[in-house]
């Protein structure tokens, strides 16, 4: 419906402003005509004085005074006329061009507003905007409706043997719905096939079976799978697991990211910024949510009215395993010079800004390599306090304190081949190479398949297969690692890096 009152008011103001501009243009052109007219009037007055004197209507003295006054005005008018004539006059066509420009600008302003403005849109104070955002949030499409619009993935490219195993797994879980391990495997492997609706429902069963022992990451994983099932839209049903994850662990990165995404989708970029800005500062550079946040947060800050935001530099990850291994074999002085700065920088950032469990574990392991038991113990105590309400993260930092020195196999386990072992094996004869490392690789693969393992161990297995040229086995290891690490973005990112380096991540 057209708001005639608005358009009449806007059109009237445009006409008035344009008219004032045209009058100014006309006044500039008519200045010399006014001066010429004044000069003619004063000359006529001089003649009138002479006629009045001749008729005896005024005396000679009065006539002289009048001639003097009129003559002064004649001289002023003459100077004004000469000044106007001497001024540079624009050609006539320039005047018409200026008139056309004023009219075009007025009409163009009205047309532009009609195109990009909001004619007839009422004032919307901040309280009303918040209310509108809440209405949008309350009236989002539901999970089932969004899933119905999402295409079902095609399994044609999947391994037939794997699909056969999945059919058996689904049947077994259907017959034994209270089997926790079965539900976990089903959630992981449905996600691997991109069957996200089935994956999140299996994950919901995992949470049901765990009861009070369900962790923040369990809930965050369910929410993430629900959002993947709707191609990135956060449905109302995903709010509950997100809120539960944040209740159990306010620092859970997955939940913080997706909660911020929900607010962004429902008109509250200010709340998105409050969640994403500290998350970006807290997260390691390889966290899976860092890239999408960095690509959007400047726009989010602008929408939120934050004018002093600047995108932080990508934080260094701290000393990695290769750095620590190299440092362990150096003299104490060389070792201090190599990694002391990195360790202290990481420690300072974690103390002042906090960080993920992976970063705290990295710091704890670094102190262990450096032989600084007191600092390691202090770092562990701070990490245990930070992750007291997050059992999975707490176990991760505690395991870091018990980790052996780099290069040494964990107690009670079989170590995989090191990079040096594999490189040396490449120069041997096939028989010697098989004798040297086939046993180690096989034992590592068997242990990971039956008992599971860390992301670093899966990455080690993939690297070993790649160096040995066993691409098929590397691909198989990557597939199994994806299933094992589903729902743990940080660990999956570590294994993905190894798979990409091996060329099997495609």
N, C-alpha and C positions, 0 to 999 in steps of 0.2 A: 504493500500500500504506500502511495506517494505521500510524503509529509509536505503539503503545500505551504504551510506556515514557515517551515525551515527554508524552503527554496525561495519564497518571497523575501524573507529577511536577508538571506545570503545574496540574492540578486539585487535587492535595493542597496545594500552596502557596497556592492561592486560598482553599481551605477554611480553612486555618490563619489566614491574615490576616483573613478575614471573621469567624471565630470570635473573635479577639482584639478586633476592633472591636465586636462584639455584647456581649462581656463588659464592655467599658468602658462601653457604654451602660447595661447592667443595673446595674453598680456605682453609676453616678450616680443611678439611680432608687431603689436600696436603702439609701442612706446614712442617711435619717431613720429607717428601720425598725431599723437597728442601734443607733442612739442610744436609742430607746425601750426596746429589749430590755435594754440596759445599765442604764438607770435602774431598771427593775423588779427586776433582780438585786440592785442595791445596797440597795434598800428592803427586800427580803427578808433581806439580811444584817443590817440594823439590828434587825429583829424577832428574828433568831436570837441576837444579842448579849443582848437583854433576856431571852430564855428561858434562856440559859446562866447569866446572873447570878442569876435566880430559883432555879435548881436548885443553885446553889452551885458550879458548875463553874469559874467564873472569879471573881476578886475585883472590888471596886468600882473600884479604880484601873485594872485591866486593861480593864474594861468601858468606862470613860471614854475610854481611849486608842483602843479599837476604834471607839467611836461617832464620835470625832473624825475618824479616817481614812476610815471609810465615808461620813460626812457630806460630807467633801471630794469624794469620788468622785461622790456624788449630785449635788452642785452642778455639777460638770463635765459630767456626763451630761445634767443638766437644761439647761445652757447650750447643749450640742450639739444637743439636741432642739429647743430654741426656735429655734436658728439654721437648722436644716434646714427647720423648719415655716415660718419667715419667708421663706425663699428662694422665688423664683417657680417654680412647678412647671409644666412643660409639660403640656398635655392628653394624655390617653392615646393619642388618635389620632396625635399627633405622634411619639410613640415608635414606633408601628407603621409610620408613614411612613418614619422613619429606618431601621428594620430593612429595609423593602422597598427603600429606596435602596441600602443596602449589598449586598443580595443581587443587585439589578439591575446594579449596577456590576461585581460579580464576574463574573456571567454575560455581561455586555456585553463585558468585556475579553477573555474567552475567544472570544466570537463574532467580535470585531473581528480578533483575531490569526489566527483561522482563515481570515478573508476576505482580509486584506492582508498577513499575515505569511508566513513560509516554514516551516511545521512540518515537522520531519523533515529540513530542509536542513542539511547538515554545515557546520562551520566552514570558511572558505575564506581561508587566508592569502594575502598579496600574491603570493607565488611561484606559487601554484595559480591565482590569477586571471590572471596573465600567461600561464601555460601554457594556460588555457582560451581566452584571447584569441588566442593563436597557433594553437590548434586551429581556432577559428572562421575565422581568416584562411586557414589551409591548406585548409579544407574549403568555401570559398565556391563557389557555383554558377559554372560556367564561362561564358565569353562566349557560346558557341553556345546553351547552354540558356536563358540570359537573353534573348538576341535572339529565340529561338523564341517566347517569351511576350509579346514586344512587338508591338503591332499595326503592320501595314504602312501607311505614310501614303497618303492618297488624293491623286492628282494631278489630280482633276477641276477644281480651281480654278486650275491652272497655265495659263500662256499656251501655246496649242497650238503656236505657232511655236517657242517655247523647248523644248517637249517633243520636237518634230521634230529640233531641233538636238542635243538630248541623245542621241537615238537614233543619230544620225550619229556623235556623239563617242564613244559607247560602242563602236560598230562599229569606228571608226578605232583606238581604243586596243586593242581585242581583236586587231586585225590587226598593230598595232605596239606591243607591250607595253613595249618599251624606249624609247619616246618620252617623255622626262622632262616636257616641256611638256604633252603630252597627258594624262599621269597627274595633273599638277597641276591642270589644268582640270577633269578628271573629279572629283577629290576636292572641289574648291571647289563645283562645280555640283551634285553629288550631295548635298552638305551643304545647299545652298540649297533643294533639294526635300525635305529632312529624310530622305533615304535614307542614314541614318548608317552602317549596315553596309557599304554599297557605298563610302561616302565614306572610312571609315577603312581599308578594304582598298586603295583607290587611294592614300591617303596612305602606307601601308606600302610601296607600290611606289615612291613618290617617294623615300622614305628609302633603299630598296634601290638605286635608280639613282644617288642622290647619293653613296652610299658614305660615305667618311670626311668628306665635305663637308657631310653632314647636320647641321643645327643643333639646338640645344636646343629651339627653338620647333617645329621639324619633329616631333620626338618628342613634345613636349607636345601638339601639335595632334592627332597620331594618338591619344594617350591620351584627349584630350577627346572626340573623335569616337566612340571605343569606349564611353565612359561615356554619351554621349548615346544611343548605340544600345541601351543597356540601361536607359534611363529613370532614370539617376542612380546605378545600382549599379556599384561598382568591382569588376570581375571579376579573377581572378588574371592573366589575359593582359594586362591594362592596367598591371600593376606594372612590367613590363620597360621600356616606353617612358617611364614616369614616372621610374624610377630613372636611365635614360640621360639624360633631360633635365636632371635635377638634377646628374648627374655632369658634364655639359658646362657647365651654368650653375646653380649653387646658388641663385641669386636669381630663377630663372624663376617668375613668379607663378602661371601656369597649373598647373605641376607641383606647386608647394608647396600650392596649394589642394586639388587632387584627391588628393594623397598624404594630406593631413590628413583629407579625407573618408573615404578608405579606412580609416584607423585608427579614425575615429569609428564606422564601420559594423561594425568587428570588435572592439569592446570595449576600445580603448586611447585614451580621451579625453585622457589625459595627453600622449601623443605628438601628438595633434591640436592641443592647446593650444600645445605647443612650436613647431609649424609656423605656426599661424594668428595667434598674438599678434604676433610680429615682422612677419609679412606684412601685417597690418592697419596697423601703424605705418609700414611701408615704402611702402605703396601710395598713389597719388593717389586722391582721393575718388571719381573716376569709373571706377576700375578695375572690371571686371565681377564680380570675386570679393568686393569690399568689402561689398556689400549682404548676400549670404548669410552671410558671416562675422559681420557685426555682428548679424544676427538670431539667431545660435546661440552665439556665443562665451561669453556669460555663463553659459549652461547648461553648456557644455563646461568652463569654468573650475570650476564647482561640482562637476561629475562628476570632474574631475581633482584635487579637493582644494585648489584655489587659493582662498584666502580673502581675499586683499588685491587682487583684480583689479577694476579699474573701466574701463568702456568709454571709450576715448579720444575726445576731441572730433574731429569731422570736420575734417581739416586743410585749410587753404585751398590752392587749386591754384597759387598764385603768380600773377604778372601774366600776363594773357592777351593775345592778339593785339590786341584792341581797346584795352586799357590801353597797350600799347607804341606803337601807332599814334598814340593821343591824346598820349602823352608826347613822341613824336618831334617834334610840331609846336609844343611849348611852349618857353618860355624855359628856359635851363638851371636857373634857380632853381625855377621852377614844376614842371619835370619831376622834379627831385630830390625835391621835397616830395610829389609824387603817388605815385611808385613806389619810392622808395628803401627805405622800410620793407618793402614786399612783397618786393623783391629780396633784401634782407639777411636777412629772415626765412626765405625759401626756401633761401638759401645756408647759413644756420646749420643748418637741419634736415637738409639733404642731407649736410653735413659730419659731423654728429653721429650721424644715424640711417641714412644712405644713402637711396636712392630709386630710382625707375624711370628708364629711359633717357629717357622723355618728360619727366620733371621736370628731369633734367640738361640736356636740349636746351632746355627753356624758360629755364633759368637762363643758359645760354650765349648764347641769342638776346637775352635781356634786357641782358646786359652789352654786346653788340654795339650795340644801340640806344642805350645810354647812352654809347657811345664809350669804354668802359673796357676797352681792349685787353688790358692786363696781367691784369686779373681774369678776362677771358674766356679768356685763354690758360691761366691757372692752373686754372680750372674745367674746361676741356677736358682738361688733363693728369690731373686727379683722375678724371674720368669715363672716360678711356681706360684707366686702371688698373683701375677698378671693373668695366669690361665687356671686359677683355682676352680672356676666354674665351667671349664671346658676340658673334659677328661681326655679327649683325643689329643688336643694340643699339649696338655700337661704330660701325657705319656711320651710325646715326641721330644720335648725338651729334657725330660728325665733320661730318655734313652741316649741323648747326645752326651750327657755327662758320663755315661757308662761306655761310650764308644771307644774302641781301641785306637791306637795310633794309626794314621793313614798307611795303607799298605798291608797292615796286619789283618788276618781273617778274624771275624767275630768268634767269640768263644762258643763252642758247641755247634759250629756250623761249618759248611764247606765253602771256601772262598772261590769266587770265579777267577778266571785268568786276568791278570793285570794287563795294562796296555803294553808294558815291556815284554811280558810273556808272549802276547799275540804277535808283536812286531818281530821278536826273535824267531818265532815259529815260522814266519813267512820265508825266512832264509834257509830253512831246513828242508830236507827231503820230505816227501809226503808221509812216508812211514814214521820218520822221527817226529814230524809235526803232530801226527795223530797220537803218537805215544805221549808226547809232552802235554798237549792241552785237550785232547778229545775227552779224556776222563773228567777234567775240571769243568769243561763246558757242559757236558752231559749231566754231571751231578748238580751243577747250578740250575740248569733248566728243569731237572726233575724236582728239585727242592722248591723252586718257585711255583711249579705247576701244582704240587701237592700241598705245600704249606703256605704259599704266598711269600711276599717279601716287600722290601722297600722300593721306592721309585728308583733310587740309585742302583739297586741290584738289577732291576729290569733293564735300566739303561745300559748297565755293564754287559748284560747278556746280548742285547741288540748290537752293541758296539763290537763285541767279540765275533758274532756271526758275520757282521759286515766286513771286518778285516779279513776274515777267513774266506770271504767270497760266497758264503752260504746265504744268498739273498732270500730264498724261500723260507729258511728257518728264521731269518731276521724278521720277515713279514709276519710269520706265525707268532713270534714272540711279541711283536708290536700289537697284534690283534688280542692276544691274551692279556697283555698289560693294560690295554684300553678297558677291557672288561673288569679287570681287577681294580683299576683306579677310577672307574666311573663314579661320579659324585664327589671326587676329590680333585678339583681343578688345579691346585698347586702341584700335587704329585704328578698328575697327568701331563702338565706342562714340562716337567723334567724329563719324562719318558719320551714325550713328543719331540723334544730337542734332539735326543739321541736318534730317534727314528728318522727325523728330517736329515740329520747328518749322514745317516746310512742310506738315504734315498728310498725309504720304504714307507714313508708317512702318507704318500699320495692318497 
